Each structure stands twice: as structure tokens, then as C-alpha cells.
Amino acid sequence: MNLYLTDEQNMLQESVARLFAAESTAERVRAAEATGYDAVLWQHLQDMGLNVMRLPEEAGGLGSSLLDALIVAEQFGKYLVSVPLLEHLAASQTLVALAQNSASAAAAVTEIGAGALLSFLPQRLTDRRTPINGAAVADYLLLADDDHVYLLNSRHFVAVENLGSGALAVLDSGVKLDNFKIASGAEAVSRFDVACQEWRVLVAAALGGLAEQGLRMAAEYANERKAFGVPISSFQGLSHPLADAISQVEGAQLLARKAVWSLATGRDSAAADIAMAFWWAAEVSSKAMAKALRTFGGYGVSLEYDIQMYYRRAKAWPAAAGDPQRALLDAADCLWPGQRSVGQRSVGQRAGSVSTLLPAAGDNQQDYSLGADAAAFAEETRAFFSKYMTPELRAHAHHSVDGFHPEFNKLAAREGMLFPHWPKQYGGREKSAYAVAAMTAVIEAEGWEHVTAPITNQVAQIVMGFGTEEAKAESLPRFASGESLACMGFTEPSCGCDVFAAKTIAQQQGNGDWLINGQKIFTTAANLADYCFLLARTNTDKPKHAGLSVFLVPMDLPGIEVHAVHTLQDERTNIVYFSDVNLPGKYLVGEVDGGLKVMASTLEMEHGSADQYRHGHVTALHAAEKWALKAQRDSQPLLADNQVASRLARARVHLEVSTLLCYRAIWGMAEKIHNRYWGPMAKLFATEYYQRDADDLMDLCAPYSVMTQRDGLGHLEVGYRQSIGTTIYGGTSEVQRSLVAEQALGLARSRG
């Protein structure tokens, strides 16, 4: 996996940002609103060569990659650039392709290389009254219907006022399109559709830049504005919606870049990725800007404040291609083509859905997959299950700790499949985090329990870093062999997610041992565990964060009682009571009163493991998809119904964004990038959208979805029950929202 930009791309990003910061200020944007066009800025773009970056070198251009253009588009959105640059870039290569058989198109290409402005309508023309961005000012305009491609200029259009203050115009009623025909036939129109697809990707990137900037403006205002004596950013009613919005927007940014990577690497999913990226960016950007504008209160609707310009453009920009919601149907056409070909509509009327031609993306060094090594390890994991998974084990399988099988756990350890990422000195194979993620996906797909191993792994890795030599020597070989498990004793009945408010007391005795009294709740696997990773208060005189210590507590010590707590997810968790438990001093993890440092590493590891919360979403969605692919309505495939297709495609988009956010968190940990919100953001998004989609898909598949069963829609039924729990354990969504608000947007701390 590789999300880095090259040095050259970082320089491009910085130089374009400097240009737009200087030449597309709020004052300049306002000044250009009457026409939607800043001629001085267009000249600056020419001076930098940005106008010809997507033209091939043989046509006088720079031959820049689509990722380079995406970088420019992100900054374009951030600064609300008053030039139809995205249309110009998207249509450039299409015009070059058409110029091979058209003298007028060839002449236009020459002029574009010299500074002429090109725009186009990013959809098939079905209504002459359709407003076209850039048509009021462009030197050349590309249009296409189902049979022909046309080349006109701004003289043939009439400018119209519009929501986004763009250079929009409609075709003059007296213009006869046949006089401007430059190409005909399916191939020519398909080449036009390529420009529409490229435009979608660029607009998705621009909307991501626009929305991020608007949210940061709202955050800055919220930190300055006070109410009741405190910054309004400290109110969770304000900060939490903004945290949701920035999570959605950063997901949109990743999705747009992933679509470009899919194109560059020739992946089968490329066309679907384009449609999903465009729809998601359009879907979340306008809603994010509504939240941002509301942050300003009454000032937000004042024309003196800049946020209203972002609010208007977030809705106007994607509308240039018609209803953005149709992109979900385009995605559905690509995802399930055999089920979507039953006389729904002419796909050609919605550019970009099934054309065999795709935009040329050029070089792309990024990688949004887990990599070849991870894929190979996934295959090794499948082979392991194929070899050892007997019918008896299949019958024993369960998604909760009830599915734990001691002998299979030891077998996995012997085969190097339990903790393959551990250092060799502790019995591991030093596999990458990407390989472990790929392995986990296979385990989940196999329906095997994957609760005990992640908990034990987390505890063991902290012991490796902070435990005493005696504790390491005793516990780590037992964990590595699969003989022993661990549980986590953080949460208490009285403090919930505020683990640092722990009331469990550990008092040091004269001989260096500790006497522990208290209770912990939601200690998953405590009924199976040999050790409890316990957070306890060791100093009541210090502030709550400073007076804590961490211990590795053997569960067979006298004074420990474990009581079952059963949940609606068909899972068992526990409440554990500690009554005068005498713990030898060797089990202290870290320093006395140094629990905060240990917990920081623990929580960082937990936040980086958000991917574990995504797999139930995968299983539930796949169950719904399989059912929908077989089901029929009125003698036609169920997916021929546009509403059904849209709902399933929407869930696929949510899962794709969730995956990208989780993979980014994994990448950040693997690359040792210190980021304090990628993990919480991934956990927040993954669990919230798992719950939303499980809720909707239950309705979609009703009444069959309500039946409890081991296979088929039974995965959706249990997923519905599981999904609500994922928004709670591991830190509730409210806790994650606070972390995202503070770390991603710099909002004030909203809790004591």
C-alpha cells in the first residue's frame, strides 16, 4: 500500500495552492461571480502550463497524469477557482482523439495549445435548454447526443444566472447543431463519454477540496465564537456533526484518488469506482457545507461571509451532469451488469456507465491494495482452512467467543497463523500489517471466531514493550503457542468509556506485591482468559490520568470471580470482580502511576485496528447481494429495479469508503506516521455505516431477513444485531467523534 505523493506531485500541489491562494482570493471570487470567469487567473494558469497538462506532448501539452490533474482539482475546489478548468482538462484528450478525423477539431486543438479555453457538457445532450458550465466564455464547446459529437463556441450560447455563479449558458434557439458536427457513430460518442468520466473524477476531487476547506472555515469560526463563556466548538451538538462531515469528506478524497489508481492499473472495478467516487462526493459535500454554514449561525447566510459561496457551489458543480443520484445506477450497471440489462433505459443517455473506453490515467505510483505479499498470505490462510477445517469444526464455528476452539487455536499457532506479525524472537513470522489485514478478511469470510486472537495480540504486544522480564518469560510463550488467552479490564460500571476514571484500586504492599479490589465490565473472553490486562488506580492523590497503573493479572488468582453478561448480538461478555486479589510485583506493566503511557500505546493500537469492525459489514452486504442476485420480481431480476439497485450500490459505496479509511489507518501505522485521528475516524465511519446499512438492507430483504439461520440472509440478521454493538465497544461513536473533532479539525475539547 502506498498513499504517498511523489516529490514532484508535492511540489505541484504546493505551487498550485500558492497560485490559487494569491489569485483566487475571496475578493477575486466575488468579483468574478457576475460572469463566472476570471480572465487574469486563466492567464496565470496558462503561464504555469496547467491548461495543457492533460494534452499529450505530441499535441503541445505536458502529458500529465490524471493523478496530477486530480491534485490540481483538489486545490481548485479549495479556492473556488472562477475558470471552467475541470471541463477544459477533462475534454482535452477527447478533442485530440476526435481531431484525427476532423479538420475543425484539429484546428481547435492547435488553438487550445496556444491558450484557447475549452469546455463541454458532461452528459449526452437531450434538451437544448440544458445549462452548460463554461459555455458563456469558452472559445470551444464540445457537445454530443447519442449519434454525433459537435464543436461550437460561446457565440452560440446565451448566458444564464445560476446557483454556483459559474459561466453557464444555454444553446441559442436558432443554432442548428448539424452545422457543427465533427464526428459521428458509436466510437466517437464513446470517446466523448471518456471526457464525462474524467470530469466526474476531477469534480469529485474538487468537491473534496471544497468541502474540506469549508469545514475548516467552520472550525476556525467555532473556535473564535464564544457562548456562555466558552468557545462554541466545545459543544458536542456542534462539533460532532462536523466530525461526521470531515470523516465523510476525507473518505470522498480517498475514493477519488482510488478511482484514478484503478484506472491507472487497469482494474475491472475502474468504471464502478468512478461512478461511486462522483456520487459520494456529490452526496456528502453539499451536506457538509450545510453543517458548516449552520456553524456560523445567522452570519452563514450573509453574503459578507464566504461560507455561503462554498454552500452554493457544493450543490451546483456536480449538477452540471444532471441528477448526481443517477451515478448510483451507473455504479450498479458496472457492479451487476447481467442483472441490469433488462430494458431499464438507454445507458448511453448517462455518460460513462458501460463504455469500454476509459480515461487514460498515465503513471500512478500509489497503491490502494494491501499488496502482492498480503494477497499471497491470504491464499496461504485459505489453504490452511481448507486443510484443517473439518465438518465438526464448522459445526462449532460461531462469530463470538463461543466459537473459540482450544485445539484449533494451538494448531493455528503451530502453523504460524495465529500471530504471524510478531517478531521471530517471540515465535512470529514478522508479517506486515497488510498481510494480517488480508488474513483477517479470510478468517471472517470463513465464519471463524476472530475475537480472542486480536485481544490476546494487543495485550501481548504491550507486554513485549512494557512488561517485566519475568512476566514476558512467563506469558509470551504461552500466548505464542495458543495455550493462553488474554482479556482487557478497562471499562467499569461507573465510568463507561471514560476508562481513566477507573475506581478499581491497586495498593502496593510492603513486599512489593499489590492488593487489588474493584470490578470491570464488558471484559470479553474473561471466561476463557488466563490473564487480564488490568487498569487500576494506584494513587488517589494525583489527577485521574496520572494516578493509574497497568497490570497483567493471572485469572487463576484467588479473589477473582467472572460472571456472564449476554448481549443481543448472540455474544457473551463478562463482569469481573476483584476482591483482595494479591498480585506479585512482577506483573506490573510499565511504571507505577505510569499507566497513561501504557494506555496511550494500547489505545493507539486499538484505533489502528478499526478494520476489524468492518468485516461484519462485508458479510452482511454480501449476504444481501447474493439474495438479491437470485431473487426476482415480476419475472425479472430484482436488481433490474432501480430502487433496489440504488440501495445496494449505496451500501457498496459506504463499504468502499469504510475500507479506504481503515486501510489508511493500517498504512499510517505501518509507515509509522503519527496521526491521532485516522484510527478513530475509521472506527467511527466503519461502525456507523455498518449499522445504517444493516438497518436498510434488513428492510430491503424483508421478510426473509428476520429469520435466524446460519447461512444466507442469516448473516444479515445477525449483522443487524451486531452492528449496533460495534458503535459502542472499542469506544463509542460519541467518543470517536470527539477525538476526530479535536484532532482532525482542531476544535476545542468537549469533555472534562
N, C-alpha and C positions, 0 to 999 in steps of 0.2 A: 504494500500500500504506500502511496506517495501523494500527499496533498500539497507539497511544496511547489512554488513557482520558481522558474529559473531566475538567475541574476538579471538577465535581460528583461524578463517579464516584470520583475520587481521595479526595475528602472522605468519601464514603460508605465506601470501603474503610478509611480511617484511623479513622473513628468506630466502625465495626463491630469492627475489630481491637482498639480500646481497650476497648470494651464486653466482648468475649469474654475479653480478657486479664485484666480485673478480675473478671468474673462467671463465667467458665468455667475457673477455675484447676484444676490437677491435683487439689487437695484437694476442690474442689467436684464435679469429675467422679467422683472416688472415692465421695464421699458420695451421689451420685445413682445409683450402679451397681445398687443393690438394686431400684430401680423404673424406671431409665432416664429419669427425668423430674425436672427442676429447676424447681419452680413459681415460685421467685423470679426465675430467669432468664427464664422465659416472660413474667413481668410487665414485665421490662426490655425485652424485645423489643416488647411492646405499646407501651410508653412511647415507643419510637423509631419506631413505625409499621411495623416490619418484618413484623408478622403480616398486614398488609393491603396490602403493597406490590404484590402481583400481582392484587389485586381491582381491577376497573375503578372509576373515580371515581364512576360512577352507582350503584355498589353500596356506596359508602362507603369505597373503597380509594384507593390512591395511583396506580394505573395505571402502576406502574414497569415498565421494560423487562425482558426476560429477561436481558439483559446485566447489569443492576443486580442481579437475583436471583442471577446466577452469581457476581458479586463477593462477595455475602454468603455463598454456598455455599462458596467457596474458604476464607473465614475460618472458617466453620462447621467444615470439616474440620480446619483447622489447630489449632483449640482443642477438638475433640471435644465439641461442644455437646450437652448432655443434654436436648434437646427435639426431637420429630419435626417440625422446622421445614421440612425439604425436602419431606416429604409434604404438609404444610399448604400450602406455596406452590404446589406442582405441581397440587393438586386444586382450588384456589380458583376459578380461572376456569371449570373444568369444572362445578363445582357451580352457579355463576352461570348458565351456559348451560342446565343442566337445570332450574333454578328457574323458567324461563319457563312450564313446563307442570306444575309440581308445587308445591303449597302448602307441603308439609313441607320441600321443598328451599329454597323462598323464605324460610321462617322460619329455617332454618339459616343462610342467607346473612346475614340480619339479625344473628343472634347472633354469627356469626364476625366481622362488622364491629365488634362490641362486645367481642371478646376471646375468644370460644369457640375451642377447638382442633379442627382438622380433620385427619384422616389418611385413608389409603386403602391398598389392596393394589395395588401397581403391576404387576399382571398379571391376567389373567382367572382367576376362582375355579373351579378344577376339583376341589378337595379341601377339605372343610370343616375339616380339621386343619391347613391352611396357617397358619403364624405370620405375624402382621401387625404391623409396627412402628407404635407409637403406639396400637394398639388397647386397651392396658391403661389408658390415661389420657385418650384423646381424647373430646371432647364429641360429635363426629360422625365416622362412618366410612363411606367410600364403598367399595362392592364391586360387581363386575359379573361376570356369566358371559357366555355367547355370545348371550344373548337379552335380559337385563334388567340394570338398574342398581338398587342397593339403598342405603339410607341407614340406618345403625344408630348406636349409641353404645357406650361402653365397658362398660355394664351387660350387654351381650350377649356378652361375651368373658371368657376365663379367662387370666390372666397366666401366662407360662412363662419359666423361666430360659433364658438364651441366651448365645452366644459374645460378642456385642458389647455386652452389658449394656444393651440397648435396652428400650423399653417394649413388648415383644412380647406378644401374646396370641393365642389361637385361639378360633374361634367356639364358643360354648356348644352342646353337642349338642342341647339342647332348643329352640333358636331355629328358627323357621320363616321362612325368608327371604321367602316370598311376602307376609308381613305388612309388609315394609319396602320394597316395590317403589316406586320413584319414576319410572321411565321404562323403556320397552321399545322394541325394534326396533333395526335396524342403525345408524341415525343416532345414537341415544342411546349405544349401545355404542361407536361410533366416537369420540364426544366423550369418553367415559371413556378410550379409548386415547390421546387427546391428552394427558391428565394423565400417563399412563405414559411418553409420550415426553418430556415436560417433566421428569419425575422423573429419567429417565435422564441428561439433560444436567446437571441440578443435582447428582446423585450423582457423575457423572464429575468435575465441578469440585471437589466436596468431597473426593473421593479424591485429587485432585491436591494440594489443600492439605494433607491429612493426610500424604501420602507425603513431600512436600517438608519439612514440619516434622519428621517422624520422621528423615529423613536428616540434617537439620541438627543434631538432637539427637545422632545418632550421631557426626557430625563433631566436635561440641564435646567429647564424651567422648573420642574418639580423640586429640584434641589434648592433652587433660589427662593421659590414662593413659600411663604410660611402661613400656617393657620393654627390657631390655638397655641402659638408659641413654638411650633416645631415645623420643619420642612414637610410639605405635603407628600414628599416622596417616602416618608416613613409610614404612611398609611397603607396598609396592605390592600385595601379596596382600590387603590390607585396603582401600587407597584406590582401586584400580582397579575392584573390584566396585561401590563406592559411586559412582564416576564414571559407570559404565554406568547405574546406577539413576537418578541425577539427570537424566541425558540422556533416559531413557525417561519420567520423570515430567514434565519440562518439555515434552516432546513431547505428553504427555497434556493438560497445561494448555492448550497452543496448540490442540489438536484440539477440546477442549470449546468454547473461545471461537470457533473457526472454525465449529463446528456452529451456534452461535447466530447468527453472521453469515449463514450460509447460509439460515437460517430468515428472518431479517430482510429479506434481499434476494430471497427467493423463488426461490432456485436449485434446479434439478432434483435436485441431489445432497443436499438437506437431510435427507431421511429416512435415506439411507445414512450421512450424516455423523453423525447422532445415534447410530445403531447402532454405528458404528466408534468414536466417542468413548467410549461407555459400555464397550464390550468392552475397548478398550485400557487405559482407566483401571483397570478391574477386574483385568485381566491383570497390569499392572505394579505396582500399588500393594501388593498382598499380597507379591509377590516382593521389592519394595524394602524393605518392613518386615521381612522375614525377614533380609535383609542388614544392615539397621540394627540389629536385635536381636542378631545374632551379633557385631556390633562390641562390644557390651557384655560378651561372653562369658557366664559364668555369671550375672552380675548381670542380664542381659537378661531372664531368665525369672523373676527375683524380682519378687514383687508390689510391692515397695517402689520399683521403678523404673518410670517412666512409659511406657517404650517398649513394654512388653507390652500396654498399652491400645491403642496405635496398631496393633500387630500383629493384635490380635483384631478390631478394627473394620474394618481394611482388607479382611478376608475377609467379615465379617458384613454390612456395609452393602449391597454390590451383590447379595448373595444374597436380599434381600427380593423380588426379581423372578424368583427361580428361578435355574437354571444360567446364569451370565453368558456361557458359551460359546455359548449359543443366539443371542446377539446377532450372532455372525458369520454365522449363517444368515439373520438378518434383513437384514444388510448385503448378503448375496448375493442375496436376493429383490429388493432395490432395485436392485442393480447389473446383474443379468441376469434381469429378470422373465420374459422369454419362455422362458428355459431352466429356470425354477424352478417352473413351474406344472403339473408332471406328477405330480399325486396324491401329493405328499410328506406333507402334513399340513395341517390347518386353520390357516392363518396367523393367524386370529382368536384362537387359543389363545396366541399370542405377541404381546402388545400392541405396536403401533407399527410393524409392518413394511410394510404396504401401504395403510394408511388414507389416504384422500385429504385428511383433515383433519390439520393440523399446528398446533403451539402458536403462538399469536400472540406474536411476538418484540418488537414495538414498535420504537422508534428504535434505530439502531445506527450509530455514526459510524465504526466500524472497517472495515478493508478487507483481506481476506486474498488478494486477487488482485494481479497485477502492475499492474493499472490499464488504462484505455482506451488511453492512448498506447502502452503496451507491446503491447497486443493489435493495434493498428494497425501497429506496426512488425513484428510477427510476420507479418502479412499481406503487408507490403512484402517481407519476406525470402522468403516463399513465392513471391511473384510474380517475384522475382529468380531463384530456382532454376528456376521454370517457364520463364522466358525463356532462360536460358543453359545449363541442364543438358542437354547433348547425350548421345546413346547412348554415344559414345566416352568422355565424362567419367564416365558411370555405370559403364562397364566398368572405369575406372581407380580408382573410389572404393574406399577402404579405411579402416578405423577408425583406423589408426596413421599415423605419418609417411610410410609408403609411399604413402598416398593424397594426399600433397601434390602439387599441380599448379602450377608457377610461373606459367603464364599465367592460370590461373583466379584465383590469388591477386592478381595485378595487376589483373585485371578487377574483382574484389571491391573493391579499393582505389579504382579509378576510379569505381565506382558508390556509394561511401560506405558499403560494407557490411563493411569489414574491421575498422576501429576507429571505429565511429560515435560512441562516447562520448568521444573525445578532444576537447580544446579546438580551437576553429576555427583558432587560430594554428598548430597542428600538423597541420591537414588534417582534423580531425574534425568531427562534427556536433553535439557536446555532448548526445548522447542520454543518458538516465538509465540507472542501473544496472538498473532494472527492464526497460527496453527491451532492453538487452543480454542479460539473462537470457531474455527471450522469444525473441530472435533465436537464441540458442544452442540453445534447445529445438527450433527449426525445423531448424537445421543438423544436429543429432543425428538428428532424425526423417528427414531426407533421406539419412542414412547417409554424410554427407561428413566428411572428416577435420577434427577441431577440437582439434588438439594444438599445432600450430605457432603459430597466431594468439594463443592465450592466453599462451604462453610469451613470445613477442615483445612482446605488450602489456605484460606485467608488467615486463619489462626496460626497455622504452621509457619507461614512466611513472616508473620510478625515475630514469632518466637525466634526464627532464624536471625532476625535483625536486632532484637532487644532482649531475648531470653538469656538466662544464666547458662553456663556451660553444662551444669548438672541437668537443668531442665531440657536443654537441647538433646543431650545424650539419651535421656530417658524417653522423651515424647516423639522426636522427629523420626527415628527408625520405626516406631510403631505406626505413625501416620503414613510413612512411605510404603510400608508393607501392606497397608489396607487393613491392618489389625484393629486400629483405633480410629475413633471419630472425635470431633470437637463440636461444641455448640457455643453460642455467644450470649453472654449475660450482660446486656447493656440496659434494656428497657425495664422500667419499673412501673407498677400500677399507678403511682402518684405523679409521675413526671413524663410519661409518654415519650415523645420524640426528643424531649429535652434531656438527653442522656447525661449531660453534665450536671443535672440537678439530682444525681443519684443519692439516695439515702442509705444504701447498704454500707455498713461500717466495717472497716478492717482495722483492728487495733494491734499494734506491734507489742509482742511480749518481751520479757527480759532476755529470753534465749534466742531472739531473732525471729521466732515464729509469729504467725498472725492469727488473730481470733476474728472470725467473720460472722456477722449477723445481718440478715436482710432478706430480700426476695427479689426475684427477677421474673418477668413475664414475657411471653412470646419467644421463649428460648427453644426455637425449632431444633429438633433432634436431640434434645436433652435426655429423652428417654432411651436413646441409643448411645449417647456420647460417653467417652471415657474422660474427657476434660471439658471444663467450662472456662471460657475466656472472659474473665470477670472484671468489671469496672466497679471500684468501691472507693468510698471516701476514707482517706487516711488522715485528714487534717481538717477539723471543723472550724478552725480559726482563720483559715485562708479563704479568699474568694472561691466561689464554687468551682471554677475552672482550674484553680491552682492547687486544690487540696485533694486531688484524685490520684489513684494508682491503679495499675492493671495487674492481674494475677492469672496464672494458669492453674486452675483448681481441679485436681483429680476428683471425679464424680463418685468414687467409692469411699470417700472420707465420711466418717460418722457425722451426723447432723445435717445431711443433705437429703431433702425429700423432693421428688418430682411428681407433679400432678398434671394430668392431661387436660388440655383445652382443645375442644374440637371446633372446627370452623365450617362455614358454609361451602368452602372450596373443597370439601371432602379431604381435609388435611388435619393432621394432629400437630398442634404446637403444645407448649407446656408453661406452667408456672413452677418455679423452683424456689424452695425455702432453704435458707442457710441459718442454722441455729447452733451457735457456739462451735463453729467449724474450725478446728485447729489446723492451720496450713503451714507447712515448713517454709522457711525463708527462701529456699532455692526457687520457689515458684513465683517470685516477684518478677514481673516483666517490665524492664526499664527501671527508672529510678523511683525512689519513694517520692510521692507527690509529683511525679513526672508523667502522670497518665495522659495529660493533654498532648504531649509529643507523640506518645504511642498511638493514641486515638486519632491523631491527625493522619498518621500513616495508614491506619486501619480504614478510616473514612475515605481517604483518597483512593485506596484500593477498591473499596466498595463502590464509589462513584464511577470508577473506571470499568466496573463490571456491569454497567447498565444493560449490556447486550443480553444478559440472562433473562431480563424481563420481557424481551421482545419475542422469545420463541413461542410462547403461548399464543401470541397474535398470529404468528406464522401458521401454527397448527390449526387454529380456529378458521382463519381465512381460507386455507387450503381445503378444509372440510366443506365450507360453504361453496367454494368454486367447483369442487368435484360434484357436489349435489346439483348445482345449477347447470353444469355441463351435461348432465344426464336428464334433467327434468324437462318437461315440455308443457306448453300452454297453447291451446287451440291448434294442436298438431304441429306446432313449430317449436324449435329450441327455446328454452326460457330466456336465454341470453339474446335472442332476437328482440326482446322487449327492451326498449331504450332505457326505461327507468331501472330495470334490473341491472342492465349493463353498466349504467352510470354509477349505481350504488356499489357494485363490486369493484369497478375501476377506481372509485374514490377510496375504498379501503386499501387497494393496492398502492395508491399514491401515499397514503398515510404510512403504510408499512415500509415503503421505499425511503421516505424521509426519516422514519424511525431508524432504519438500518444505517443510513448515512450518518446520522448523529451519533449512533452507538459506535460505528466503525471509526469515526473521528476521535472519539474518546479513547478507543483502543490504540489508535495511531499516536495520539498525544502521549500516552503512557510509554509506548514502545520507543518513541523518539525522545523521551524524557523532556517533553515540552511542559513547562509548568503552567497549567491553566486550571483555574479553580472553578470554572463553571461548565466546561464541556461535559463532564460526567453528570452533574445534577441536571443539566439541560436535556441530556439524552434520556436519563431516567424519567424525568417529568414528561417529556413528549411520548416516549415509548409506552408508558403505562396509561397515560390519559387517553391516547388514541387507541390503544388496545381495548380499553373499556368502552369507548364510544363505538368502535366498530363491532365489538361483540354484541352490544346492545342493538345496533341497527341490523346486523346480519341475523340475529335471532328472529327479528320481525320478518326479514326477507325470506327466511326458510321455514317460517311457521306454517302449519302447526307441528311439522315433523321435528323441529329443532328442540322442542320441550321434552322429548323423550330421553331418559337416561340410558345410555348404551356405551359400550366400549369402543365402537368403531363409528365411521361415518359422521353424521351430524352430532353424535355423542361428544366429539371433540369440541364442537361449538358450544354445546350445552355446558360442559364443564368449564370451557373457556370463559363463558359469561359469568360463572360463579367465581372463577379465579381472578378475572380481570380487575374486579373492584378491589380485591386484596392487594394487587400489585401497586395500586395507587397509595397504599398505606405503609406496607412494610418496606424496610430499607430506607425509611424516611418518607413521610407523607408528601403528597404533591405540594401542599402548602409550604412545607419546609424547603422543598426544592425550588419553588417559586421565589421564596425569599433569597435563597442563595444566588439564583440566576439574576434577580433584580439588582442585587448588590454587586455581583462580580461582572456581569455582562454589560449592565447599563450604568453602574456607579451610583445607584440610588441609595438613599440613606438606610441604615439598619432599621428593620421594622419590628424588632423584638428585643427584649431585655437581655 
